[in-house]
């Protein structure tokens, strides 16, 4: 398996999609810093570097979906996976070696973004921090597990389907749907239970004053709220939204959910890959 993994890494360094993702992460990290620097110069307010470094968590699913689907789609289309099996490699070693390479690549993408933020940001914004060391460490650990979870999911999709175009489309679409769903869930859970006194201006320009507190009809309660909270913590995209919001609540549950998804998708993926008729 070590020789197979080494061969995968050798191909990784030569892969155009890999270097395109690296370039994108560097560019996005620099853009985020320059944007915050612009806002700081214009308004006097900006986000600290440690906060900016968490900004890519929302869209890591897209990066993983694009990279994994294209990288392993090429393996199928070029006949590389079939050749590996013909020369005697076991199917489970092919799957696991591919998963390990995906793990390493995705963590590298995330690390490159963070490194770019600090390398470009320190000269412009100074070494500023708004998050305690303990919270930053917890968020970093959650980010690593989130990256590995996305990698396991999209490795599963890529390894059980030989159609490169179909896998790419399904992977990107699923990343988009997951992000939208998680954003909706997070927004619903963020609704306040009551509204304080406020002033409302109607379409016709009338000013209506609301005194005291008022119940929020959109506030989630009971079983529905528990279901939404479970989905927010369980979905890797939901975890990404929370990381970007600098929330490490329910850390134990979130780590457990990530490990559960990784184990289940990898186990099922290996079983299906063992029975797959590879052409």
C-alpha positions as CSV (number, residue, x, y, z in Angstrom):
1,X,0.0,0.0,0.0
2,X,2.9,2.4,0.7
3,X,4.2,2.1,-2.9
4,X,0.6,2.7,-4.2
5,X,0.2,5.7,-2.0
6,X,3.6,7.0,-3.1
7,X,2.6,6.7,-6.7
8,X,-0.6,8.6,-6.0
9,X,1.4,11.4,-4.5
10,X,3.7,11.5,-7.4
11,X,0.7,11.9,-9.8
12,X,-0.7,14.5,-7.4
13,X,2.3,16.9,-7.7
14,X,1.8,16.7,-11.5
15,X,-1.9,17.2,-11.6
16,X,-3.3,20.4,-13.0
17,X,-6.4,20.4,-10.9
18,X,-4.3,20.1,-7.7
19,X,-2.2,23.2,-8.6
20,X,-5.3,25.1,-9.7
21,X,-6.8,24.5,-6.3
22,X,-3.6,25.6,-4.6
23,X,-3.6,28.8,-6.8
24,X,-7.2,29.5,-5.9
25,X,-6.6,29.1,-2.1
26,X,-3.6,31.5,-2.3
27,X,-5.6,34.0,-4.3
28,X,-8.6,33.8,-2.1
29,X,-6.6,34.1,1.1
30,X,-4.8,37.2,-0.3
31,X,-8.2,38.7,-1.5
32,X,-9.7,38.3,2.0
33,X,-6.8,40.1,3.6
34,X,-6.8,43.0,1.1
35,X,-10.6,43.3,1.4
36,X,-10.4,43.6,5.2
37,X,-7.5,46.0,4.8
38,X,-9.7,48.1,2.5
39,X,-12.6,48.0,5.0
40,X,-10.2,49.0,7.8
41,X,-8.9,52.0,5.9
42,X,-12.4,53.1,4.9
43,X,-14.3,52.6,8.1
44,X,-11.7,52.0,10.8
45,X,-13.1,48.6,11.5
46,X,-12.0,45.2,10.3
47,X,-11.7,41.5,11.1
48,X,-8.7,40.2,13.0
49,X,-6.3,37.8,11.3
50,X,-7.4,34.8,13.3
51,X,-11.0,35.5,12.2
52,X,-10.0,35.8,8.6
53,X,-8.2,32.5,8.7
54,X,-11.5,30.8,9.5
55,X,-13.2,32.4,6.5
56,X,-12.7,29.5,4.0
57,X,-14.6,27.0,6.1
58,X,-17.9,27.9,4.4
59,X,-16.8,26.8,1.0
60,X,-14.3,23.9,1.7
61,X,-17.0,21.5,0.4
62,X,-16.8,23.0,-3.0
63,X,-13.0,22.8,-3.1
64,X,-13.1,19.1,-2.0
65,X,-15.9,18.3,-4.5
66,X,-14.1,19.8,-7.4
67,X,-10.7,18.4,-6.7
68,X,-11.7,14.8,-5.7
69,X,-14.2,14.3,-8.6
70,X,-11.7,15.6,-11.2
71,X,-8.6,13.9,-9.8
72,X,-10.2,10.5,-9.5
73,X,-12.4,10.9,-12.6
74,X,-9.1,11.2,-14.5
75,X,-7.9,8.0,-12.8
76,X,-10.9,6.2,-14.2
77,X,-10.9,7.8,-17.7
78,X,-7.2,7.1,-18.2
79,X,-7.6,3.5,-17.1
80,X,-5.2,4.0,-14.2
81,X,-7.4,2.3,-11.6
82,X,-8.0,-0.7,-13.9
83,X,-4.2,-1.0,-14.5
84,X,-3.6,-1.0,-10.7
85,X,-5.9,-3.9,-10.2
86,X,-4.5,-5.8,-13.2
87,X,-1.0,-5.8,-11.8
88,X,-2.2,-7.2,-8.5
89,X,-3.1,-4.4,-6.1
90,X,-6.0,-5.2,-3.8
91,X,-9.1,-3.1,-4.2
92,X,-9.2,-2.0,-0.6
93,X,-5.6,-0.8,-0.8
94,X,-6.5,1.2,-4.0
95,X,-9.4,2.8,-2.2
96,X,-7.6,3.6,1.1
97,X,-4.5,4.9,-0.7
98,X,-6.7,7.2,-2.7
99,X,-8.5,8.3,0.4
100,X,-5.2,9.1,2.2
101,X,-4.0,11.2,-0.8
102,X,-7.3,13.1,-0.7
103,X,-7.0,13.7,3.0
104,X,-3.5,15.1,2.5
105,X,-4.4,17.3,-0.4
106,X,-7.5,18.8,1.2
107,X,-5.6,19.6,4.5
108,X,-2.9,21.2,2.4
109,X,-5.4,23.4,0.6
110,X,-6.8,24.6,3.9
111,X,-3.3,25.1,5.4
112,X,-2.2,27.1,2.3
113,X,-5.2,29.4,2.8
114,X,-4.4,30.0,6.5
115,X,-0.7,30.5,5.7
116,X,-1.5,33.0,3.0
117,X,-3.8,35.0,5.3
118,X,-1.0,35.4,7.9
119,X,1.9,35.9,5.5
120,X,0.0,38.7,3.6
121,X,-2.0,39.9,6.6
122,X,0.7,40.5,9.2
123,X,2.5,43.3,7.2
124,X,-0.9,45.0,6.5
125,X,-3.0,44.4,9.6
126,X,-0.4,43.4,12.2
127,X,-0.5,40.3,14.3
128,X,-4.0,40.9,15.5
129,X,-6.2,38.4,17.3
130,X,-9.8,38.4,18.6
131,X,-10.1,34.7,19.5
132,X,-8.5,33.1,22.6
133,X,-5.8,30.4,22.0
134,X,-8.0,27.7,23.4
135,X,-11.0,28.5,21.2
136,X,-8.7,28.9,18.2
137,X,-7.3,25.4,18.8
138,X,-10.7,23.9,19.2
139,X,-11.9,25.5,15.9
140,X,-8.7,24.3,14.2
141,X,-9.4,20.7,15.3
142,X,-13.0,21.0,14.1
143,X,-11.8,22.3,10.8
144,X,-9.5,19.3,10.3
145,X,-12.2,16.8,11.0
146,X,-14.6,18.8,8.7
147,X,-12.0,18.6,5.9
148,X,-11.5,14.9,6.4
149,X,-15.3,14.3,6.4
150,X,-15.8,16.1,3.1
151,X,-12.9,14.1,1.7
152,X,-14.4,10.8,2.8
153,X,-17.8,11.7,1.3
154,X,-16.5,12.8,-2.1
155,X,-14.0,10.0,-2.3
156,X,-17.0,7.6,-1.8
157,X,-18.8,9.3,-4.7
158,X,-15.8,9.4,-7.0
159,X,-14.7,5.8,-6.4
160,X,-18.1,4.1,-7.0
161,X,-18.8,5.9,-10.3
162,X,-16.6,5.7,-13.4
163,X,-18.4,8.6,-15.2
164,X,-16.2,11.7,-14.6
165,X,-18.7,14.2,-15.8
166,X,-21.5,12.7,-13.7
167,X,-19.4,12.5,-10.6
168,X,-18.2,16.1,-10.9
169,X,-21.8,17.4,-11.5
170,X,-23.2,15.4,-8.6
171,X,-20.4,16.4,-6.2
172,X,-20.6,20.1,-7.0
173,X,-24.4,20.2,-6.8
174,X,-24.4,18.3,-3.5
175,X,-21.9,20.8,-2.1
176,X,-24.1,23.6,-3.2
177,X,-27.2,22.0,-1.7
178,X,-25.5,21.2,1.6
179,X,-24.3,24.8,1.9
180,X,-27.7,26.3,1.2
181,X,-29.4,23.8,3.6
182,X,-26.9,24.6,6.4
183,X,-27.2,28.3,5.8
184,X,-31.0,28.0,6.1
185,X,-30.7,25.9,9.3
186,X,-28.2,28.3,10.9
187,X,-30.4,31.3,10.0
188,X,-33.5,29.6,11.5
189,X,-31.7,28.7,14.7
190,X,-30.4,32.2,15.0
191,X,-33.9,33.7,15.2
192,X,-34.4,35.5,18.6
193,X,-37.2,34.3,20.9
194,X,-38.6,37.8,21.4
195,X,-38.2,41.2,19.7
196,X,-37.4,44.2,21.8
197,X,-39.1,47.6,21.2
198,X,-38.6,48.7,17.6
199,X,-39.9,51.2,15.0
200,X,-41.4,49.9,11.8
201,X,-41.8,52.0,8.6
202,X,-44.5,50.9,6.2
203,X,-44.5,51.0,2.4
204,X,-46.6,54.2,2.6
205,X,-44.1,55.9,4.9
206,X,-46.1,55.5,8.1
207,X,-44.0,55.1,11.3
208,X,-45.4,52.5,13.7
209,X,-43.8,52.2,17.2
210,X,-43.8,48.8,18.9
211,X,-43.3,49.0,22.6
212,X,-42.1,46.4,25.0
213,X,-41.2,42.8,23.9
214,X,-43.0,40.8,21.2
215,X,-42.9,37.0,20.6
216,X,-41.1,36.0,17.4
217,X,-43.4,33.6,15.5
218,X,-40.3,32.2,13.6
219,X,-38.5,31.1,16.7
220,X,-38.0,27.3,16.7
221,X,-39.0,25.3,19.8
222,X,-39.4,21.7,20.9
223,X,-38.6,18.7,18.7
224,X,-38.2,20.9,15.6
225,X,-35.4,22.9,17.2
226,X,-33.7,19.7,18.3
227,X,-33.8,18.3,14.8
228,X,-32.4,21.5,13.3
229,X,-29.6,21.5,15.9
230,X,-28.7,17.9,15.2
231,X,-28.6,18.6,11.4
232,X,-26.4,21.7,12.0
233,X,-23.9,19.7,14.1
234,X,-24.1,16.6,11.9
235,X,-23.6,18.0,8.4
236,X,-20.0,18.9,7.6
237,X,-21.4,22.1,5.8
238,X,-23.2,23.0,9.0
239,X,-20.0,22.6,10.9
240,X,-18.3,24.8,8.4
241,X,-20.9,27.6,8.9
242,X,-20.3,27.3,12.7
243,X,-16.5,27.4,12.4
244,X,-16.8,30.6,10.2
245,X,-19.0,32.0,12.9
246,X,-16.3,31.1,15.5
247,X,-18.5,28.7,17.3
248,X,-17.1,25.6,19.0
249,X,-20.3,24.6,20.8
250,X,-21.1,20.9,21.1
251,X,-17.5,20.1,20.2
252,X,-17.6,16.5,21.4
253,X,-20.8,15.8,19.4
254,X,-19.5,17.4,16.3
255,X,-16.2,15.5,16.4
256,X,-18.1,12.2,17.0
257,X,-20.4,12.9,14.0
258,X,-17.5,13.6,11.7
259,X,-15.7,10.4,12.7
260,X,-19.0,8.5,12.2
261,X,-19.4,9.9,8.7
262,X,-15.8,9.1,7.8
263,X,-16.0,5.5,9.0
264,X,-19.4,4.8,7.5
265,X,-18.7,6.4,4.0
266,X,-15.3,4.7,3.9
267,X,-16.7,1.3,4.9
268,X,-19.6,1.4,2.5
269,X,-17.4,2.8,-0.2
270,X,-14.9,0.0,0.1
271,X,-17.6,-2.7,0.0
272,X,-19.2,-1.2,-3.1
273,X,-15.8,-0.8,-4.7
274,X,-14.9,-4.4,-4.1
275,X,-18.0,-5.5,-6.1
276,X,-17.7,-2.9,-8.8
277,X,-17.2,-4.0,-12.4
278,X,-14.4,-1.7,-13.5
279,X,-14.0,-1.3,-17.2
